[in-house]
Structures are given as C-alpha cells and as structure tokens.
C-alpha cells in the first residue's frame, strides 16, 4: 500500500491521477520541453491519498527516455512528520520569544545579562 492505494493501482498509472493541481502544474512547468529537461528537479508538493487527504511530499523528478519514449520519473517521499516537526519548532520559538518579551518587561535581568 502506498498512500492508501494498492500497488497494482499505482504501477503504470499516470501520476496526474494522484497529484494536487498545484503539484501537477509544477510538473508541467518543469517538463514542458522534455528534450531540455535533462537534470533532476526537487520540489515540494502534495499527493492525494485514497482517503481524500492531501499528503505533503518531497518530489525528486527527472526526464528519462525508456524504449524511445520520453517519460518523467518521479519519486515522492512523504514529509508529513517533517512538516509537523517544523510546525512544532515554530510554535516553540514563538513561545520562547513571548517569554523573553515578558521577562524584559518585568525588569528582571535575562540569563544572558547576569
């Protein structure tokens, strides 16, 4: 199972079926001219899970030629946990800044001022 889909539903399918509209647009923008897209591209996007939930992913994609056909090979890594950790870090940084501001207003010296 991958994002709730059985392997058989994914293998050989057009990736557009699984991507959010903005992510699909990014693919189209990058690979508009497959002949000139010989490098690997990394960007963030979203995949639509079978449950209907949007899953944040890191996308690594490259144009390839397989049996004479131009294709795009895309690897999608679920970054949900990383995004949650980043949000928690931002929340804690905000809390620390609020505490620093409150301690400055109290007239007590901060630890760095002692």
N, C-alpha and C positions, 0 to 999 in steps of 0.2 A: 504494500500500500504506500502511496506517495500522495500526500496532501488529501488523503481520503479516497483516492482513485485506485482501483486495481491496476497493476502493471499493464495488463492487456489493453486497458482503456487509454493508456498514455503512449506506449511504444508505437511509433509510426503516425501519431496524430499531429495535426498542425498545432503549433504552440499557441497560436492566436485563440484557440478554444479555452485556454487556461489563464490567459493574462488579463490584467486590468486594462482598460482603454489607454491610460497614460503610458503603461509599460509597453503595450503593443505599438503605440506611436513612437516610443523611443527606439524600439527595434527597427521600425520602418525608416526612421530618420537616419539611423546609423548605417543601415544596409540598403539604402535607396539605390546605390550603384555597387552591386556586388563585386564587380571587377576591381574596384579601387579599395575595397574594404579587406585588406589582407592582414590587418593587425587584430589583436584581441581587444575587446571593449569590456569594461567593467562598469556597471551602474547598479542602482538600486531600483526596485520596482515591487510589484505585488502580483501574486498568483491567486486565482480564485479557487479555493478548496471546494471539494464536492459538497461540503456542508453549506456553502454560500459565503463563508468567512473569507476575508481578504488576508492573505499571509504575506508579511514583508519578506522579500528575498533579495539577496545579492546575486546579480546576474553577471556571468562571465560568458561572452559570446564572441564567436568568430565565424567568418565566412569560410566555407570549405568546398572543395569540389570532390564529389564522390560519384564514380562511374559516369563522369562527364556532366553531372548535374550540379548546379550551384545551390548549395544549402547553407543554412545557418545552424551551427552547433551551439546550443545554449545550455549552460549549466546553471542551475538555480539552487541556491543554498538558503534554507530557512534561517532568518536572522531575528526571529521573534524574541528569543531570550536576550540577545544583544541589545535590541531596541528597548526592552523592559529594563535592563540594567542601566542603559544610558538615561532613561527617564528617571530612575531612582537616584542616580548620581546628580542629575539636575535638581531634583526635589531636595536632596540633602544639601547641596550647595546653596540653594535658596534659603533653607532653614539656618544654615551656618551664617550666612550674610545677615539674616534678620537678628540672630543672636548677637552678632558683632555690633550691629547698629543699636540694639537695645543696651548693650554693655557700655557703649560710648556715651549714650545719653544718661547713664546712671552716675557718671562721674568716677566710677571705679576704673583703675588702670587695667588695660588688657594684659594678658600674659606676656606679650612681646614688649610691653612698656615697663615691666618690672625689673 
